[in-house]
Amino acid sequence: MSEHALDVGLADFSQRVLEESKHRPVVVDFWAPWCGPCKQLKPILEKLAAEYDGKFLLAKINSDENQELAARYGVRGIPSVKAFVDGEPVDEFSGALPEGEVRAFLDRLVPGPTDELRRQAADARLAGDAPGALQLLADASRIDPAHLGVRLDAAEIMLDLNEAEEARRLIGSVPDDADPRVPALKARLQFTGVVGEDEAALRSRVAANENDLEARLRLANLLVAAGQYEAGMDQLLEIVRRDRGFEDDIGRKTLLSVFNLLGGDELVSRYRRLLASALN
């Protein structure tokens, strides 16, 4: 038996399956000793676990002895195979499939060369090696030129480097609904390139004339770009309150961009309520 295949029960399910699946896919085979199709599928899975040499872990669960686990994951017939990634079931099949179909199932789970290069690029980025990360992503793009994730990974690094035009080119080639990162990246792009503004001068303009909405807008963009989100959103709310028509409702539209940038945290919820109040 392969070192990448093991028997699992309720006592070690959390460690062997849920925790392990945060590092590599775990394929769970629910079987029983009396099940004829299970005896056909089990050696195929064990053979492939050995062949894939650690790219996934095969966890074999006797459903008769672990009825609680079988019920928890909706096992109604066996063999039942469920794949876990990051602690959650992501794919499954039932019955004894031929080896070719099982292999196709595994190939959807196991990272390919492009995914491995993306992982290495992410590590390089975290280590502060932006040029190295971009080179790895360029290598990944040569393997799979149409891979949208590679383009977005590169766009994130370009935004880190304040390379707005290249980031815009990369993001522009990805449909808005293709990846949940797209709205946030477009929002980041909007605030890239404003760090050269003079914050003190803008604050002086606003203090001298509270209706200088151009100064408020530029100050808001500068504050958001610097990570001072609440202060920036306060300026944008003030624009909304003072003149909805200013630059085609730019105060509200920019606030929505900040919401996309920050995601769904409590700060966004609070400012959504403030915006709704300002619009009434």
Stockholm file with secondary structure:
# STOCKHOLM 1.0

chainA/1-280         MSEHALDVGLADFSQRVLEESKHRPVVVDFWAPWCGPCKQLKPILEKLAAEYDGKFLLAKINSDENQELAARYGVRGIPSVKAFVDGEPVDEFSGALPEGEVRAFLDRLVPGPTDELRRQAADARLAGDAPGALQLLADASRIDPAHLGVRLDAAEIMLDLNEAEEARRLIGSVPDDADPRVPALKARLQFTGVVGEDEAALRSRVAANENDLEARLRLANLLVAAGQYEAGMDQLLEIVRRDRGFEDDIGRKTLLSVFNLLGGDELVSRYRRLLASALN
#=GR chainA/1-280 SS CCTTEEECCHHHHIIIIIIGGGTSCEEEEEECTTCHHHHHHHHHHHHHHHHHTTSSEEEEEETTTCHHHHHHTTCCSSSEEEEEETTEEEEEEESCCCHHHHHHHHHHHSCCHHHHHHHHHHHHHHTTCHHHHHHHHHHHHHHCTTCHHHHHHHHHHHHHTTCHHHHHHHHHTSCTTSCTHHHHHHHHHHTTTCTTSCHHHHHHHHHHCTTCHHHHHHHHHHHHHTTCHHHHHHHHHHHHHHCTTTTTTHHHHHHHHHHHHHCSSHHHHHHHHHHHHHHC
#=GC SS_cons         CCTTEEECCHHHHIIIIIIGGGTSCEEEEEECTTCHHHHHHHHHHHHHHHHHTTSSEEEEEETTTCHHHHHHTTCCSSSEEEEEETTEEEEEEESCCCHHHHHHHHHHHSCCHHHHHHHHHHHHHHTTCHHHHHHHHHHHHHHCTTCHHHHHHHHHHHHHTTCHHHHHHHHHTSCTTSCTHHHHHHHHHHTTTCTTSCHHHHHHHHHHCTTCHHHHHHHHHHHHHTTCHHHHHHHHHHHHHHCTTTTTTHHHHHHHHHHHHHCSSHHHHHHHHHHHHHHC
//
